[in-house]
């Protein structure tokens, strides 16, 4: 069986696939079982897939992974089903379109607020604002009420990276991986506004905190509660030892994940009907970033398209290797006869001839 990896560098995935008998094929080859890409695929590529072929993104999955679209989809379900049932995202405003609404909200709640570019990752471009004048109006931004009462461990703020797989949107099938990561800030948390510019106190992104000289690397995969990155299991054991109800916490986390995906089920399922030729062609691995407040209430920060599979520590490797292996087993692959692929391609040419498919310089969409 064959795979190809496009517009992403995923050494761990390649290692796992090769160790299980897959071979890597040329990026332009159409004879593959798995295509793993770092971004969305163009419609003509999706429509050309054979039944046995798999790709790691659904069409329009940006409805979940773009910060502005996620909020709008959650807001739509809040209006349909009631805010209390979908109240897991902090008050949020899309700039510059909702600047006036933000100013009205600011009159009754002075924040602080966390400001993010709508399509950024790894903490890039994020800052804390305490006044409307601090937020530029010439950029596309998401402005969220800052969760100022985070649960802390030994005084340090943290968030969770939870891995979630969706194998179908119609019917909706969701799997939450049993293990994940707890990522800690490198400066002890203080709520006073005078500390609002200290990113290593307020942001828990690994990409931000690893640059701090106080960052402590975990060098032993068997010690899961050491340094600035723990396993989810180690965190739950710690919280349980402190008297917290971790079973209730996990139920709340699952509730947030399911409801977030429910909010995008309709647009993504519709896109699948348009662009996915066979059920089972698409699957997706999402990285959910969630913060827990001091009442053990989870708040969804964002959902990551193509969550990082880099392994900068033995703990990273342990968790991500097991997670990816389970994901590939879950998705399942079917051996095929290359001659059948050739017959499929030949029979499809007459249908495709003359159709306006646009530029075909790359199979990956910029969306």
Secondary structure, DSSP 8 states (H G I E B T S, - for coil): -EEEEESS--HHHHHHHHHTT-EE--TT-S--SEEEESS-B-HHHHHT--TT-EES--TTTHHHHSHHHHHHHHHHHHHHH-GGGS--S--EEEETTTHHHHHHHHHH----EEEEETT--TTTT-EEESSGGGS-SSS-EEEEE---SB-EETTEEEEEEEEEEEEEETTEEEEEEEEEEEEE-SS-----GGGTT-HHHH---HHHHTTSTT------TT-TTSTTEEEHHHHHHHHHHTT--HHHHHHHHHHHHHHHHHHHHHHHHHHHHHH-SSTTSB-EEEEEEEEEBTTS-EEEEEEEET------SHHHHHHHHHHHHHHHHHH------HHHHHHHHHHHHHHHTT------S-SB---
